[in-house]
Amino acid sequence: MTIREKYLKLKESLPENVTLVAVSKTKPVEDILQVYECGHRDFGENKVQEMVAKYEQLPKDIRWHMIGHLQTNKVKYIAPFVHLIHSVDSEKLLKEIDKRAKQNRRIIDVLLQIHIAQEETKFGLDFQEAGNILNNAALYSNVKISGLMGMATYTNDENQIANEFSSLHRFFKQMQTTYPSLQILSMGMSNDYPIALKHGSNMIRVGSAIFGERKYT
Ligand SMILES: *Cc1c(COP(=O)(O)O)cnc(C)c1O
């Protein structure tokens, strides 16, 4: 199947309320344009430099999603145009995004990244840290915390993946009662998005199932 066919098949299978972020990291602009020409506008990248380079080359109505770990000293490069930052994992980073958003006279939408996986290596906040940041959110007038993001453990154990996603969904629902601006629950990638959708996800981040396997050289 071509990229276009894989995209259209996936897109057609999704419920209307689910936003698909096409994760284009490592892929060339030609590949992105194939999906863009189907009418798709939400694309995800995990590296600042790569996102900036693609932003400069591609149509300006693309909504760029930063999904990878973000260093505070790099926020300034994406602050003028980024659509949604999924990976806020500290209050320090939130503060920097707020500062750069102000300089650009923007309000930047962000998600708090919650650590739900067993792996040590995945970035993210625990529930209590996320609760504390939400409590302080009023201090940062140029960011809007629009939701939460999580990544499940990379495993074949579907029960474990389901448990991790449902624990985040439960926390999301609970926080929503106090913070109604929380509307987005970003969970699910190529291998686990069907499980994520069963457990309350309304935004999925899919790369290889659209663009094919990534080759890292
Ligand atoms: C790479 C990446 C994805 C997409 O992964 P695929 O398995 O290719 O769908 C989703 N989310 C994050 C945070 C990523 O880094």
The ligand as a Gaussian input file, in Angstrom:
#p B3LYP/6-31G(d) Opt

LIG

0 1
 C        7.442000       8.099000      17.370000
 C        6.332000       8.441000      18.292000
 C        5.012000       8.064000      17.995000
 C        4.622000       7.258000      16.778000
 O        5.164000       5.970000      16.826000
 P        4.722000       4.831000      15.783000
 O        4.984000       3.567000      16.521000
 O        5.589000       5.001000      14.593000
 O        3.293000       5.035000      15.480000
 C        4.024000       8.452000      18.888000
 N        4.299000       9.156000      19.999000
 C        5.545000       9.534000      20.325000
 C        5.770000      10.320000      21.557000
 C        6.604000       9.187000      19.475000
 O        7.844000       9.566000      19.801000

